[in-house]
Amino acid sequence: MTDPVTQNVASAVPSPTEEPKSSRPARRMFRPARVASRLSGDEAEREGRIVRIAFARLGTEAARVFLNTPHEALGGRPLDLATSSAEGAAAVEQTIAAMPQADPIAPSRA
């Protein structure tokens, strides 16, 4: 006669020829990067246009700071506002135009 405890343990261990059963779906080795949101064609066009205008007018570093920092007069982050609507893009463009032009000859970094 077999011991009931030994019998239960033996039935719980899969044989070498059996595939292990899992309640979870198979995990993929590589997954695509997750993107917070995707822009529509119009949104991407507005974003690209505002970035080009800001970089040309303010210089690279000042444009990055301006576009990514909440702006009190605009009521939000300029890049988000410009991307969200044509009116927001126009307001951001006007704000950039009112800002002083960056020095075209920037000091070199050593």
Buried (B, 14 or more C-beta within 10 A) or exposed (E): EEEEEEEEEEEEEEEEEEEEEEEEEEEEEEEEEEEEEEEEEEBEEBBEBBBEBBBEBBBEEBBBEBBEEEBEEBEBBBBBBBBBEEEBBBBBBEBBEEEEEBEEEEEEEE
